[in-house]
Every structure is written in structure tokens, then in C-alpha cells.
Amino acid sequence: MNDLFAAAVTLFILTAGRAPFIVANPNTGLYNLIALNYVDKFWNAHEKRTKFSPQLKDLLVSMLAFNPTHRLTIPEILAHPWMAGEILAPEQLETEMRRI
């Protein structure tokens, strides 16, 4: 389960260019918003700099859930709509990466 949590942090960093929180402590900072299930406030804090699709936000929150038993499993992650979404052509990906 910890590896999937770390994979979510990595996916967030790859998408936003920064970490979702400084430390995964349920009593402090942005992770506290996830631990308390205030995901709208968590995303409001992050979307001032980076926009995330609703599907990606759903996937990330499900992988970062405070309670490990509520996190998605590998089969659930692979079946998630964001994972089954459009795949960019190499030139589209390059354009998107340069935009960030």
C-alpha cells in the first residue's frame, strides 16, 4: 500500500512539478486536508498554480487516502477512467511538457 501512496506522490510531482505536501503527517499542512477529507480545500490550494482534470484529481485522492484500506488497489488504478484516457502523441506530449 505504501508503494501506491508513493506512486501517487510521484504522479502528482510529474503533473504539477512540485510535491502535493511537505510531509504526509495527518496533523499538519496540506496532508491534513486529505486526512480530514477536505479534498476541495486541498485542490483549491494546488489549482492556484496547476489545473488538474477531474479524473486525475479523483485518482490521486483515491491513492493518497489517509486510511490505507481506502486506497485503490493496482487493478482499481488500472481500471480508473484517467488511466484509460487519451494517450498523447509524442509531439502533443512535448508541447504539454514545454507548457509547464
Protein Blocks (a to p, Z undefined) as FASTA:
>chain_A
ZZmmmmmmmmmmmmnopafbfbdcfkgcjllmmmnopaklmmmmmmmmbccdfklmmmmm
mmmpmblmlpccfklmmmpmklmmccddfklmmmmmmmZZ
